Amino acid sequence: MSDAELMPSDAEPAPSDAGPALADADLVLADADLVLRSTRVVTPEGIRAASVAVAAGVITAVLPHDARPPEGARLEDLGDDVLLPGLVDTHVHVNDPGRTEWEGFWTATRAAAAGGITTLVDMPLNSLPPTTTVDHLRAKQRTAADKAHVDVGFWGGALPGNVEDLRPLHDAGVFGFKAFLSPSGVEEFPHLGRDALARSMAEIAGFGGLLIVHAEDPHRLDAAPQRGGPRYADFLASRPRQAEDSAIAGLVAEAERLHARVHVLHLSSSDALPLIAAAKADGVRLTVETCPHYLTLTAEEVPDGASEFKCCPPIREAANQDLLWKALADGTVDCVVTDHSPSTADLKTGDFATAWGGISGLQLSLPAVWTEARRRGHGLEDVVRWMSTRTAALVGLDRKGAIESGRDADFAVLAPDETFTVDPAALQHRNRVTAYAGRTLHGVVKSTWLRGERILADGEFTAPKGRLLTRAH
């Protein structure tokens, strides 16, 4: 993989070279050591019955359902369960090292595998130290090396005063650089003011990197009413849509001026969508993500004092959610990621002003999104595009994100019509706080595969088999 400028909106996979034009399926299967067969395989061309041939951890062909496995190859017949490409989650706070009581690579990657996620990219905070220098990156890689159940890559951080560290981090293989435009919530990761943002963006644009941004305007936040206490309505008023809208407008202007690649993190304000659509139409190199909690939870249903629902920017009203879904469908919003941001349970107090802001969603992101997507008339091919194909493209992982020849044999096996009720005790992340407790969701992950090896089956995990990824991969 090169670090070419690859945007999710134009990064749909090329047609598979293993389709009907193949004259001799037996010849292609000859080198396979594994064949996965299902009546429903999500491919770039759609959902179809197929046999997927794997050799040495790589997909070698997607063949007709009745293709005969070669002698010695293992056949896994999945029946009617759906074979998906493993999900790629590019927004995860693992917090390790330094805040391992909040989360760690062992627990986070088990939660990912349990949710059908086979690749994640770790945010540069809230670990100690944050990933803002090459030495700090190496410390994080050493921590993760023997604990990763899935493949793990890393974002770097852009802070006031670390411009000289950005190119070395890029050369060391981070996938891009995270910045905040408003306070991050941890003092070791301060936000960028206007001038510092311009300097960091110019530096990153100079070497063809990607800047990913928590976009809330601190001046708009300061001007909003700040009331402590348990009322969710008060918290929502303290993080108004205008804070997102204003910050995104400034980002668009800077990205256009510098011809920079910029990605807006965790969009929750539907009011920003016309601006985003216009910027994309004008050729601004802008991509945008949203999160499962903005697509499946609404402000109207958040009980007072239930700070497990607190995140920044906040979960907004049902009408806002409807517009986010429409933007996903028309491509204004490119992808869906978890923003998994856990903490210890004691930090989730009943006071929305002081509680830690973050939703723990790794294990539940696929069923949560699928439950709402199917209700709104979307198919699993849409979910795969939003949560695997386009997220892989965002970070240039061209061996991930699709079931086609030449890609890594990373899979999730899903029973899409089965349901389960969320029990926090059954979750794999370290602190089992969840906004989804008691909800009934569609979609049970039966098994998860990484490079042709089953790493999870029926709730049982293998030893860690994940690799640490860099841009060079």
C-alpha positions in Angstrom: 0.0 0.0 0.0 1.2 3.5 -0.8 0.2 6.5 1.2 -1.5 7.9 -1.9 -4.4 10.3 -1.4 -7.4 8.0 -1.2 -10.8 9.4 -0.3 -13.7 7.2 0.8 -16.1 8.8 -1.7 -14.1 7.6 -4.7 -12.5 4.5 -3.2 -15.0 1.9 -3.9 -13.3 -1.5 -4.7 -12.6 -2.4 -8.2 -14.7 -5.3 -9.6 -13.4 -8.7 -8.4 -11.2 -10.6 -10.8 -12.7 -13.8 -9.5 -16.2 -13.6 -10.9 -18.0 -15.2 -13.9 -15.1 -14.5 -16.3 -13.0 -17.2 -14.6 -12.9 -20.2 -16.8 -11.6 -22.9 -14.5 -12.7 -22.7 -10.8 -10.8 -25.9 -10.0 -7.6 -24.3 -11.1 -8.1 -21.2 -8.9 -9.0 -23.4 -5.9 -6.0 -25.7 -6.3 -3.8 -23.7 -4.0 -6.5 -22.9 -1.4 -6.1 -24.2 2.1 -9.5 -22.9 3.3 -12.9 -22.4 1.6 -15.7 -20.5 3.3 -19.1 -21.2 1.7 -22.3 -19.3 2.3 -25.6 -18.6 0.6 -25.1 -14.9 1.4 -21.6 -13.4 0.8 -21.3 -9.6 0.8 -19.1 -8.8 -2.2 -18.4 -5.5 -4.0 -20.9 -6.6 -6.6 -23.6 -7.3 -4.1 -24.8 -10.2 -1.9 -24.6 -13.6 -3.5 -24.1 -17.3 -2.8 -20.4 -18.0 -3.1 -17.4 -20.0 -2.0 -14.5 -17.9 -0.9 -11.1 -19.4 -1.4 -8.2 -18.5 0.9 -4.5 -19.4 0.7 -2.0 -18.2 3.3 -4.4 -15.8 4.8 -5.3 -14.0 1.6 -8.5 -14.3 -0.5 -7.6 -15.9 -3.8 -11.0 -16.1 -5.4 -14.7 -15.6 -5.0 -16.3 -18.5 -6.8 -19.7 -20.1 -7.4 -21.4 -21.5 -4.3 -20.9 -25.1 -5.5 -17.2 -24.8 -6.4 -15.5 -28.0 -5.3 -12.8 -27.5 -2.6 -9.4 -29.1 -3.5 -8.2 -32.1 -1.6 -6.7 -31.1 1.7 -8.5 -27.7 1.9 -10.7 -27.2 4.9 -14.3 -26.4 4.0 -16.4 -24.2 6.3 -20.0 -24.3 5.2 -21.8 -21.3 6.9 -25.2 -22.2 5.6 -27.4 -19.1 5.4 -25.3 -17.0 7.9 -23.9 -14.0 6.1 -20.2 -13.7 5.3 -19.0 -10.1 5.6 -15.6 -8.5 5.3 -14.2 -7.8 8.8 -15.1 -4.3 9.9 -12.5 -1.6 10.0 -13.0 0.9 13.0 -10.8 3.9 12.6 -11.9 5.7 15.8 -11.0 3.8 19.0 -9.6 5.1 22.3 -7.7 2.2 23.8 -6.1 4.4 26.5 -3.1 2.0 26.9 -0.5 2.6 28.3 -1.2 5.0 31.2 -5.0 4.7 31.7 -5.3 0.9 31.5 -7.9 1.0 34.3 -10.1 2.6 31.6 -9.3 0.2 28.8 -6.4 -1.8 27.3 -5.4 -3.5 24.1 -6.3 -7.0 25.5 -9.9 -6.0 26.4 -10.5 -3.6 23.6 -9.4 -5.9 20.8 -11.5 -8.8 22.3 -14.5 -6.5 22.3 -13.7 -5.6 18.7 -13.4 -9.3 17.6 -16.7 -10.0 19.4 -18.3 -7.3 17.3 -16.9 -8.5 13.9 -14.2 -5.8 13.8 -10.9 -7.2 12.6 -9.0 -3.9 12.3 -9.0 -0.8 14.5 -7.0 2.4 14.5 -6.2 3.7 18.0 -6.5 7.4 18.9 -3.5 9.3 20.3 -5.3 10.0 23.5 -6.2 9.1 26.3 -3.1 7.1 26.8 -0.1 8.3 28.9 1.9 9.4 27.1 -0.2 10.5 24.1 1.0 9.5 20.7 2.6 12.8 19.8 6.2 11.8 19.2 7.9 8.8 17.6 9.1 7.7 21.1 5.6 7.8 22.4 4.4 5.8 19.4 7.1 3.2 20.0 5.9 3.0 23.7 2.4 2.3 22.5 3.4 -0.3 20.0 5.4 -2.1 22.6 2.4 -2.1 24.9 0.1 -3.5 22.2 2.5 -6.0 20.6 1.4 -9.2 22.4 -2.1 -8.2 23.4 -3.9 -7.5 20.1 -6.6 -10.0 19.1 -7.2 -7.9 15.9 -5.0 -5.8 13.7 -4.2 -2.4 15.2 -2.9 0.8 13.6 -2.3 4.2 15.2 -3.1 7.8 14.8 -0.7 10.5 15.8 -1.6 13.7 17.6 -1.3 17.4 16.5 -0.8 19.7 19.5 0.3 23.3 20.0 4.1 23.2 19.6 4.6 19.7 18.1 4.7 20.7 14.4 8.3 19.4 14.2 7.1 16.0 15.3 4.5 15.5 12.6 6.6 14.4 9.7 8.7 12.0 11.8 5.4 10.4 13.0 4.2 10.2 9.5 7.4 8.6 8.4 7.1 6.1 11.4 3.8 5.0 10.0 0.9 6.7 11.7 -2.2 6.9 9.6 -2.8 10.6 10.2 -3.1 13.2 12.9 -5.9 13.9 15.4 -6.5 17.5 16.6 -9.1 19.1 18.8 -10.5 22.6 18.2 -12.0 22.7 21.7 -10.7 21.3 25.0 -10.2 17.5 24.8 -11.0 16.7 28.4 -7.4 15.7 29.3 -4.8 18.3 30.0 -1.9 16.4 28.2 -3.7 16.8 24.9 -4.5 20.6 24.5 -6.6 21.9 21.6 -5.4 23.9 18.6 -6.2 27.5 18.3 -6.7 29.1 14.9 -3.0 29.9 14.2 -1.8 26.5 15.5 -4.4 24.7 13.4 -3.2 26.6 10.3 0.5 25.7 11.0 -0.3 22.0 11.7 -2.6 21.7 8.7 0.0 23.3 6.4 2.7 20.9 7.6 0.5 17.8 7.2 -0.6 19.0 3.7 3.0 19.4 2.8 3.8 15.7 3.1 0.4 14.5 1.9 -1.0 13.5 5.3 -4.4 13.4 6.7 -5.7 15.7 9.5 -8.7 14.3 11.5 -10.5 16.8 13.7 -12.8 17.0 16.7 -14.7 20.0 15.4 -16.5 22.1 18.0 -15.9 25.8 18.3 -14.7 26.7 21.8 -16.1 30.2 21.6 -19.6 28.8 20.8 -19.3 26.4 23.7 -18.2 29.1 26.1 -21.2 31.2 25.1 -23.7 28.3 25.6 -25.5 27.9 28.9 -23.4 25.8 31.3 -25.6 24.2 34.0 -24.5 21.2 36.0 -26.7 18.5 37.2 -28.6 15.4 36.0 -30.9 16.9 33.3 -29.9 15.8 29.8 -31.6 18.8 28.3 -29.2 21.1 30.1 -26.2 19.1 28.8 -27.6 19.2 25.3 -28.0 22.9 25.5 -24.3 23.2 26.6 -23.1 21.6 23.3 -25.2 23.4 20.7 -25.2 22.4 17.0 -23.7 25.8 16.2 -20.5 24.8 17.8 -20.0 22.0 15.3 -21.3 24.1 12.4 -18.9 27.0 13.1 -15.9 24.7 13.6 -16.6 22.8 10.4 -17.0 26.0 8.4 -13.5 27.1 9.6 -12.0 23.7 8.7 -13.5 23.8 5.2 -12.0 27.2 4.6 -8.5 26.2 5.8 -8.7 22.9 3.9 -9.6 24.7 0.7 -6.9 27.3 1.2 -4.2 24.7 1.8 -5.5 22.0 -0.5 -5.3 19.7 2.6 -7.0 16.4 3.3 -9.3 16.9 6.3 -11.6 14.4 8.0 -14.4 15.5 10.4 -14.8 13.2 13.3 -18.0 12.1 14.9 -20.5 14.4 13.2 -23.7 14.8 15.2 -25.1 18.1 13.9 -27.3 17.7 10.9 -27.2 21.5 10.4 -23.7 21.1 9.1 -24.7 18.8 6.2 -25.5 21.5 3.6 -22.1 23.0 4.2 -20.3 19.7 3.9 -22.2 18.7 0.7 -21.3 22.1 -0.9 -17.6 21.7 0.1 -17.4 18.3 -1.4 -19.1 19.5 -4.6 -16.5 22.3 -4.8 -13.7 19.8 -4.6 -12.6 20.4 -1.0 -10.8 17.3 0.1 -13.2 16.6 3.0 -14.5 13.4 4.4 -16.9 12.9 7.3 -17.8 10.2 9.8 -20.6 9.7 12.2 -21.1 7.1 15.0 -23.6 4.3 15.9 -24.9 6.2 18.9 -25.9 9.2 16.8 -27.7 6.9 14.4 -29.5 4.7 17.0 -30.0 6.7 20.1 -32.0 10.0 20.5 -32.0 12.8 23.0 -35.7 12.3 23.7 -35.0 8.8 25.2 -32.0 9.7 27.4 -33.1 9.5 31.1 -32.0 12.3 33.4 -28.9 11.2 35.3 -28.0 8.5 32.7 -24.5 9.7 31.9 -23.7 6.5 30.1 -25.3 8.4 27.2 -22.9 11.3 27.5 -20.5 12.0 24.7 -19.2 15.1 22.9 -20.6 16.2 20.6 -23.9 14.9 22.1 -26.6 12.6 21.0 -29.2 14.9 19.5 -32.9 14.7 18.6 -34.8 12.2 16.5 -35.3 14.7 13.6 -31.6 15.3 13.6 -30.9 11.6 13.4 -33.2 11.2 10.4 -31.1 13.7 8.5 -27.9 11.9 9.4 -29.3 8.7 7.9 -30.2 10.6 4.8 -26.7 12.0 4.5 -25.2 8.5 4.8 -27.5 7.2 2.1 -26.5 10.0 -0.3 -22.8 10.0 0.5 -22.6 13.4 2.3 -21.4 11.4 5.3 -18.8 8.8 4.3 -18.6 6.3 7.1 -19.6 5.0 10.5 -17.1 4.4 13.3 -17.5 3.8 17.1 -15.6 6.5 18.8 -15.2 3.9 21.5 -14.2 6.1 24.5 -14.5 4.2 27.8 -13.7 5.1 31.4 -14.0 3.6 34.8 -17.6 3.4 36.1 -16.9 6.0 38.8 -16.3 8.7 36.2 -19.8 8.1 34.8 -21.5 10.1 37.5 -25.1 11.3 37.4 -24.0 14.9 36.8 -23.7 15.5 33.0 -21.4 18.4 33.5 -18.7 16.4 35.3 -19.2 12.8 34.0 -16.7 11.5 31.5 -17.9 11.9 27.9 -17.7 8.8 25.9 -19.7 5.8 24.6 -18.3 2.3 24.7 -19.4 0.7 21.5 -16.9 -1.7 20.0 -18.8 -4.9 20.6 -22.2 -3.6 19.7 -21.6 -1.3 16.8 -22.5 -3.8 14.0 -25.7 -5.0 15.5 -26.7 -1.5 16.6 -26.3 0.0 13.2 -27.7 -3.1 11.4 -30.8 -3.0 13.7 -31.6 0.6 12.7 -30.4 0.2 9.1 -32.8 -2.6 8.4 -35.6 -0.7 9.9 -34.9 2.1 7.5 -34.7 -0.1 4.4 -30.9 -0.4 4.1 -29.1 -3.7 3.4 -26.0 -5.3 4.8 -24.1 -4.2 1.7 -24.7 -0.6 2.8 -23.5 -1.3 6.4 -20.4 -2.9 4.9 -19.7 0.1 2.7 -20.0 2.5 5.7 -18.2 0.4 8.3 -15.6 -1.5 6.3 -14.9 -0.5 2.7 -14.9 3.3 3.2 -13.1 3.2 6.6 -10.4 1.0 5.1 -10.1 3.4 2.2 -9.9 6.4 4.6 -6.6 5.1 6.0 -5.4 3.5 2.8 -5.6 -0.1 3.9 -6.2 -1.6 0.5 -5.9 -5.2 1.7 -8.9 -4.7 4.0 -12.6 -3.8 3.6 -13.9 -6.1 0.9 -14.3 -9.8 0.0 -12.4 -10.0 -3.3 -9.2 -11.5 -4.6 -6.0 -10.1 -3.1 -7.6 -8.8 0.1 -6.8 -10.2 3.6 -9.1 -13.0 4.6 -10.7 -11.0 7.4 -14.3 -11.9 7.9 -17.3 -11.6 10.2 -20.0 -14.3 10.1 -23.4 -12.8 11.0 -26.8 -14.2 11.7 -28.6 -11.1 10.7 -32.1 -12.1 11.7 -31.3 -13.4 15.2 -31.8 -11.1 18.1 -30.2 -10.6 21.6 -30.8 -8.4 24.5 -27.7 -6.4 25.6 -26.4 -7.6 29.0 -23.5 -5.5 30.2 -22.0 -8.5 32.0 -21.5 -10.2 28.6 -19.4 -7.3 27.1 -15.7 -7.7 26.6 -14.5 -4.1 27.2 -12.9 -3.5 30.5 -15.6 -1.3 32.2 -18.9 -2.7 31.3 -20.8 0.5 31.1 -23.1 0.8 28.1 -25.8 3.0 26.7 -27.3 0.0 25.1 -28.1 -2.0 28.2 -31.4 -3.8 27.9 -31.9 -3.1 24.2 -32.9 -5.9 21.8 -30.7 -5.8 18.7 -30.7 -7.7 15.5 -27.5 -9.4 14.3 -25.5 -12.0 16.2 -21.8 -12.4 15.3 -21.2 -16.1 15.1 -17.5 -16.0 14.4 -14.7 -13.6 13.4 -11.7 -14.5 11.2 -8.3 -12.7 10.8 -6.2 -13.6 7.8 -8.0 -17.0 7.4 -7.8 -17.9 11.1 -10.9 -18.1 13.3 -10.2 -15.8 16.2 -13.7 -16.0 17.8 -16.3 -18.6 17.6 -19.4 -18.8 19.8 -17.9 -16.5 22.4 -14.6 -18.3 22.7 -11.4 -16.5 21.7 -8.0 -17.8 20.4 -4.7 -16.4 21.6 -4.0 -12.9 20.3 -3.2 -13.0 16.5 -3.4 -9.4 15.6 -0.6 -7.5 13.9 0.5 -3.9 14.4 -0.1 -1.9 11.2 1.6 1.1 9.8 0.9 3.1 6.6 3.6 1.0 4.9 1.2 -2.0 5.2 
